[in-house]
Amino acid sequence: MAKAIFAGGCFWCMVKPFHKYDGVEQVISGYTGGHTENPTYKEVCSETTGHLEAVEVTYDPSVITYDELLEIFWRQIDPTDGGGQFNDRGQSYEPAIFYVDEDQKQAAERSKAALDASGRFSKPVAVDIRPAKPFWPAEEYHQDYYKKNPFRYQMYSVGSGRAKFVKEAWKDQGKEQELKQRLTPIQYKVTQENGTEPAFRNEYWDEERPGLYVDIVDGTPLFTSKDKFNSNCGWPSFAKPISEDKMEVELDTSHGMTRTEVRSANADSHLGHIFDDGPTELGGLRYCINSAALRFIPVEELDSAGYGEYKKHFE
């Protein structure tokens, strides 16, 4: 295992982005870069310790490289803001890369230079590259905060401005154009613009054939007909996905409501919302999904479509 240390503002928001990748074994929130031993959160916030909020990533370099970790890091922050991140201001929230050896130092410098030269931002990259110092784990309640307090985590991410910035600043323009050409207008509106199709006037709300439902954007298998039920809501409803690892949930406060949005983890497609009014005998959840976010593959076509391994779900 190897270690990488990144400071990107509030460490609550820097754990989840790394956790989702294969090869990342552990992500710890903590403090580093300062001159005091074993600092507390209160001490670091006082701006007298020299420490930054940071995360220590333990990873398997045979599965995920340091260069890939750098790319993940950049895409969680505003690289041009050296005085903090988003609503969090001050020295303890400054962004920085802490290298543990010469190879990491050179990789970080190359990555920073490439980002500067890319022209993505109108201002220069303001992230320091510093030698690693002792890393002090933060208090237990700060660890995996997004798991322990998902609602407050989402509120914080949205309220601070981080979520909006990351989505807009790191948008892949080439992918956006490709999707506009490949998807229908309603498919693009739903998956890329968080739209909603009309109830009872969509492709799969009353589909009863056995088969597989995959992400319309990248083809990731998401649901099967075995878990589909008639909810009388006008959209396809499922009791559960094939794998929760293929899903991301986010707080949605649009339209004056508080809902739980569900997105595909790989393609980041907006799929729909999750409600707790599903059949009790099926677990009590209702994944209310837009047909436009899905492609349906009947069981008899799974082999020809390249999804033969999923026939076992229907045996």
C-alpha positions in Angstrom: 0.0 0.0 0.0 1.0 3.6 -0.6 -0.2 6.9 0.9 -1.2 10.2 -0.6 -2.2 13.4 1.3 -4.4 16.1 -0.1 -5.9 19.3 1.4 -9.0 20.6 -0.4 -10.9 22.7 2.1 -13.4 21.0 4.4 -12.2 17.4 4.8 -15.8 16.2 5.0 -16.1 16.8 1.3 -12.8 15.2 0.4 -13.5 11.6 1.6 -16.4 10.4 -0.6 -14.8 11.3 -3.9 -11.8 8.9 -3.3 -13.8 6.1 -1.6 -15.7 5.1 -4.7 -12.5 4.1 -6.7 -11.1 0.5 -6.8 -7.7 0.4 -5.2 -8.5 3.0 -2.6 -8.3 1.1 0.7 -8.8 3.9 3.3 -9.4 7.6 3.5 -8.8 9.3 6.8 -9.7 12.9 7.7 -7.1 14.8 9.6 -4.7 17.6 10.1 -1.2 18.2 8.6 1.3 20.8 7.6 1.4 22.6 11.0 3.7 22.9 14.0 1.7 21.3 16.8 1.3 17.7 17.8 -2.0 15.9 17.9 -4.1 19.1 17.3 -7.8 19.2 18.0 -10.5 20.5 15.6 -11.0 23.6 17.8 -7.3 24.3 17.8 -7.0 24.0 14.0 -10.0 26.2 13.5 -8.3 28.9 15.6 -5.8 29.3 12.8 -2.9 29.2 15.3 -1.5 25.7 14.6 -0.5 26.0 10.9 -2.4 22.8 10.1 -4.7 22.3 7.2 -7.7 20.1 7.1 -6.6 17.2 4.8 -7.3 13.6 3.9 -4.8 10.7 3.9 -5.5 8.2 1.1 -4.2 4.7 1.5 -4.2 3.0 -2.0 -2.9 0.1 -4.0 -0.6 1.5 -6.7 -1.1 -1.6 -8.8 -4.8 -0.8 -9.1 -4.9 3.0 -9.0 -2.0 5.3 -9.8 -0.9 8.5 -8.0 -1.6 10.4 -11.2 -5.2 9.1 -11.2 -5.5 10.3 -7.5 -4.3 13.7 -8.5 -7.0 13.9 -11.2 -9.6 13.0 -8.7 -8.3 15.6 -6.3 -8.4 18.5 -8.8 -12.0 17.7 -9.7 -13.2 18.2 -6.1 -11.9 21.8 -5.6 -11.5 25.2 -7.1 -7.8 25.1 -8.0 -7.6 28.8 -8.4 -8.6 29.7 -4.9 -5.6 29.6 -2.6 -7.3 31.4 0.3 -9.7 28.6 1.2 -12.4 26.7 -0.5 -15.8 28.0 -1.3 -17.5 29.3 1.9 -14.6 28.0 4.1 -12.0 30.7 4.3 -8.7 30.9 6.1 -5.4 29.2 6.4 -6.7 25.9 7.7 -8.9 25.5 4.5 -6.2 26.3 2.0 -5.7 23.6 -0.7 -2.4 21.8 -1.0 -0.8 18.6 -2.2 1.6 17.0 0.3 4.1 14.7 -1.4 5.7 11.8 0.4 8.6 11.2 -2.0 10.3 12.7 -5.0 8.1 10.7 -7.5 5.0 12.2 -6.0 6.5 15.7 -6.0 7.3 15.5 -9.7 3.9 14.0 -10.6 2.1 16.7 -8.7 4.2 19.4 -10.4 3.5 17.9 -13.8 -0.2 17.7 -13.1 -0.4 21.2 -11.8 1.4 22.6 -14.9 -0.8 20.6 -17.2 -3.9 22.0 -15.5 -2.5 25.5 -15.8 -1.8 25.0 -19.5 -5.2 23.5 -20.2 -6.9 26.9 -20.2 -9.9 25.5 -18.3 -9.6 28.3 -15.8 -9.1 32.0 -16.4 -6.9 32.4 -13.3 -3.7 30.5 -12.4 -3.7 27.4 -10.3 -3.1 28.4 -6.7 -2.6 25.0 -5.0 0.7 24.6 -3.0 2.8 21.5 -3.4 4.5 20.8 -0.1 6.6 18.0 1.5 4.6 15.8 3.8 4.6 16.4 7.5 3.1 14.2 10.3 -0.5 13.5 9.6 -2.8 13.6 12.6 -6.2 11.9 12.3 -9.2 14.0 13.2 -11.7 13.2 15.9 -13.8 10.1 15.2 -17.0 12.1 14.5 -15.3 13.6 11.5 -14.4 10.2 9.9 -16.6 9.1 7.0 -18.9 12.0 7.8 -20.8 11.6 4.5 -21.9 8.1 5.7 -22.8 9.1 9.3 -24.6 12.2 8.4 -25.7 12.0 4.8 -28.4 14.7 5.0 -26.2 17.3 6.7 -23.3 16.4 4.4 -25.4 17.0 1.3 -26.7 20.3 2.8 -23.2 21.4 3.5 -21.9 20.4 0.0 -24.7 22.3 -1.7 -24.8 25.2 0.7 -21.1 25.9 0.5 -21.2 26.2 -3.3 -18.8 23.2 -3.8 -21.4 20.9 -5.4 -22.4 23.5 -8.0 -18.9 24.6 -8.8 -17.6 21.0 -9.3 -20.5 20.2 -11.6 -20.1 23.3 -13.8 -16.3 23.8 -13.7 -15.4 20.2 -14.5 -18.0 19.6 -17.1 -16.7 17.5 -20.0 -17.6 19.7 -23.0 -16.7 16.9 -25.5 -19.0 14.4 -23.7 -21.8 17.0 -23.5 -21.8 17.4 -27.3 -21.5 13.7 -27.9 -24.5 13.0 -25.7 -26.6 15.8 -27.3 -26.0 14.0 -30.6 -26.6 10.5 -29.3 -29.5 10.9 -27.0 -33.0 12.1 -27.7 -34.0 15.5 -26.4 -36.0 13.9 -23.4 -33.2 11.5 -22.6 -30.7 14.4 -22.5 -33.0 16.6 -20.5 -33.6 13.9 -17.9 -30.1 12.4 -17.5 -28.0 15.6 -17.9 -30.3 18.4 -16.8 -32.2 16.6 -14.0 -35.4 16.7 -15.9 -38.6 14.6 -15.4 -40.7 13.0 -18.1 -44.5 13.0 -18.0 -46.2 10.4 -15.9 -48.0 7.6 -17.8 -46.5 9.0 -21.0 -43.1 7.4 -21.1 -41.7 4.2 -22.5 -41.5 1.7 -19.6 -44.0 2.7 -17.0 -46.2 -0.3 -18.0 -43.5 -2.6 -19.4 -44.2 -6.1 -18.1 -41.7 -8.3 -20.0 -38.9 -9.9 -18.1 -35.6 -8.2 -18.8 -32.8 -5.9 -17.8 -32.8 -2.1 -17.4 -29.4 -0.4 -18.1 -28.2 3.2 -18.0 -29.1 4.9 -21.3 -25.8 6.8 -21.2 -23.1 4.1 -20.6 -25.0 0.8 -20.5 -24.4 0.0 -16.9 -26.9 -2.6 -15.7 -29.1 -0.9 -13.0 -32.4 -2.8 -12.5 -34.2 -6.0 -13.4 -37.8 -6.7 -14.0 -37.7 -9.1 -11.1 -37.7 -6.0 -8.8 -40.2 -3.9 -10.8 -43.7 -3.4 -9.4 -46.8 -1.4 -10.4 -46.9 1.6 -8.1 -49.6 3.5 -10.1 -47.4 6.6 -10.1 -46.9 6.6 -13.9 -43.1 5.9 -13.9 -41.1 2.7 -13.7 -40.8 1.6 -10.0 -38.3 -0.8 -8.6 -37.9 -2.2 -5.1 -34.1 -2.2 -5.3 -31.2 -1.9 -7.8 -29.0 -4.8 -9.0 -26.2 -3.3 -6.9 -26.2 -0.2 -4.6 -22.6 0.3 -5.7 -23.9 1.4 -9.1 -26.0 4.2 -7.5 -25.3 7.6 -5.9 -27.9 9.3 -3.7 -28.0 13.1 -3.3 -30.2 15.6 -1.5 -32.6 17.3 -3.9 -34.3 20.5 -2.6 -35.6 21.7 -5.9 -39.2 22.7 -6.5 -39.7 23.5 -2.8 -39.4 19.9 -1.8 -36.8 17.8 0.0 -36.2 14.5 -1.8 -33.6 11.9 -2.2 -32.2 11.9 -5.8 -30.7 8.8 -7.3 -28.0 9.0 -9.9 -25.9 6.3 -11.7 -22.5 6.1 -10.2 -20.5 5.5 -13.4 -22.1 7.9 -15.8 -23.5 10.4 -13.3 -26.9 10.2 -15.0 -29.9 11.6 -13.2 -32.3 8.6 -12.8 -35.1 9.7 -10.5 -35.8 9.6 -6.8 -36.1 7.2 -3.9 -39.2 7.1 -1.7 -40.1 5.1 1.3 -43.6 4.2 0.2 -42.8 1.0 -1.6 -44.3 -2.4 -0.7 -43.3 -3.6 2.7 -42.8 -7.1 1.6 -40.2 -5.9 -1.0 -38.3 -3.8 1.5 -40.4 -0.6 1.6 -38.5 1.5 -0.9 -39.6 2.8 -4.3 -37.0 3.7 -6.8 -39.1 6.0 -9.0 -37.1 6.1 -12.3 -37.5 8.0 -15.5 -37.9 5.7 -18.6 -35.7 8.2 -20.5 -32.8 7.3 -18.3 -33.1 3.6 -19.1 -32.7 1.2 -22.0 -34.7 -2.0 -21.6 -33.3 -5.3 -22.9 -35.6 -8.3 -23.0 -34.3 -11.6 -21.6 -34.2 -13.2 -25.0 -31.9 -10.5 -26.3 -29.4 -10.4 -23.4 -26.9 -12.6 -25.2 -26.9 -10.6 -28.4 -26.8 -7.3 -26.5 -23.7 -8.4 -24.6 -25.4 -8.9 -21.2 -25.5 -12.7 -21.2 -24.1 -12.9 -17.7 -27.2 -11.3 -16.3 -29.5 -14.2 -17.5 -28.9 -15.7 -14.0 -31.2 -13.1 -12.5 -34.1 -14.6 -14.4 -33.5 -18.3 -13.8 
